Amino acid sequence: MVTVGNRKVVVVNMDGNLRAVGGVCAHQAGPVWMGGIFDDVRARVEDGQVVEYVARQRGVIACPWHGWEYELETGRCLWNSRYRIATYRVERDGEDGLAIWI
């Protein structure tokens, strides 16, 4: 997490691709920047057994307060696309720096 102006921004390196999203949850302004980053796996289950995996989404961040999940690439909330967190353009700036467009 970095602070840019008065905004908290989460910067993630996903297999060499940088992503930057707002660090505040759309639900109750929770600290998304403190949440976990993971893959979201969905499956079809019948009689308690996984029948098939129907979706696997890479790069999800979850707010630690109530578990709202957002795509790192788009900022879209997984359970309701009306909600989002901000996304920002980010690039490497030199060897150790980052440039983030707010």
C-alpha positions in Angstrom: 0.0 0.0 0.0 1.2 3.5 -0.9 -0.4 6.9 -0.2 -0.7 9.2 -3.2 -2.0 12.6 -2.1 -4.8 11.6 0.3 -5.6 8.3 -1.3 -4.5 4.8 -0.2 -3.5 2.7 -3.3 -2.8 -1.0 -3.3 -0.1 -1.9 -5.9 0.2 -5.6 -6.8 2.7 -7.5 -9.0 0.7 -10.3 -10.7 3.2 -12.4 -12.6 5.1 -9.3 -13.8 2.0 -7.2 -14.5 1.5 -4.3 -12.1 -2.1 -3.5 -10.9 -3.1 -0.6 -8.8 -6.5 -0.3 -7.0 -8.0 2.0 -4.4 -7.4 0.8 -0.9 -10.9 1.7 0.5 -13.9 -0.7 0.3 -17.0 0.4 -1.5 -19.1 -1.2 1.3 -18.2 0.7 4.5 -14.9 2.3 3.6 -13.0 -0.7 5.1 -9.2 -1.1 4.7 -9.0 -3.1 1.5 -5.3 -2.4 1.6 -5.1 -4.7 4.6 -7.0 -7.5 2.8 -5.7 -10.7 1.2 -5.0 -11.2 -2.5 -5.9 -14.6 -4.0 -7.4 -16.6 -6.9 -11.2 -16.9 -6.9 -12.2 -20.4 -7.9 -15.8 -21.3 -8.6 -17.2 -24.8 -9.2 -20.5 -26.7 -9.9 -21.2 -29.1 -7.0 -23.7 -31.9 -7.0 -24.4 -34.2 -4.1 -21.4 -32.7 -2.2 -19.0 -33.5 -5.0 -17.3 -31.0 -7.4 -18.6 -31.9 -10.8 -16.6 -29.3 -12.7 -14.8 -26.0 -12.3 -16.7 -23.3 -14.1 -14.5 -20.3 -13.5 -11.2 -19.4 -12.1 -10.4 -15.7 -11.7 -6.9 -14.5 -11.0 -6.2 -11.5 -8.9 -8.9 -10.8 -6.4 -8.5 -8.6 -3.3 -10.8 -9.0 -0.3 -11.7 -6.4 2.4 -10.9 -7.9 5.8 -14.0 -6.3 7.4 -16.8 -8.1 5.6 -15.1 -10.0 2.9 -16.2 -8.0 -0.1 -14.1 -9.1 -3.1 -12.9 -7.1 -6.0 -11.1 -7.9 -9.3 -7.6 -6.3 -9.3 -7.8 -5.6 -13.0 -11.1 -3.8 -13.2 -12.0 -2.9 -9.5 -15.4 -4.6 -10.0 -17.0 -6.2 -7.0 -17.5 -9.9 -7.6 -20.9 -10.3 -6.0 -22.5 -7.1 -7.4 -20.9 -5.3 -10.4 -22.7 -2.0 -9.4 -19.9 -1.6 -6.8 -16.3 -1.0 -7.6 -13.1 0.3 -6.2 -10.9 2.7 -8.2 -8.3 1.4 -10.6 -5.2 3.3 -11.6 -2.6 3.1 -14.3 0.8 2.1 -12.8 4.2 1.6 -14.5 7.7 1.0 -13.3 9.7 4.2 -13.1 13.4 3.3 -13.1 14.7 0.4 -11.3 13.0 0.8 -7.9 10.2 3.3 -8.5 6.6 3.4 -9.6 4.5 5.9 -11.5 0.8 5.9 -10.6 -1.7 8.0 -12.5 -4.5 9.3 -10.2 
